[in-house]
Amino acid sequence: MRILVVEDEPRLNELVSKKLKTKGHSVDFQLCGDDALSYIRCTEYDAIVVDIMLTGMNGLDILNEMRRGRNNTPVPLLTARDSIEDRVKGLNTGADDYLIKTLFI
């Protein structure tokens, strides 16, 4: 699988990317939302792991742009935002899953 990891915290981005690589996946990564959207527009991914709070375009905006453009690539959100309202908003925006970062730390 080819996966894009979009996380603005470099150490967490590296950790997630390395773990996916050890499972045999091809992984690209981006630290900035705007750059991630450029990658998404010109590369086909099997999954895209996205943080919500990013520099530049935020994760929900990326997800909105993808879904508006009929890009149905699976997108699990990986975020520190853990309220019920945030989860509902993320899933209603088109996320395929909503993972809380505290579960990974």
Secondary structure, DSSP 4 states (H G I P E B T S, - for coil): -EEEEE-SSHHHHHHHHHHHHHTT-EEEEESBHHHHHHHHHHS--SEEEE-SS-BSS-HHHHHHHHHHTT-----EEEES--SHHHHHHHHHHT-SEEEEGGGT-
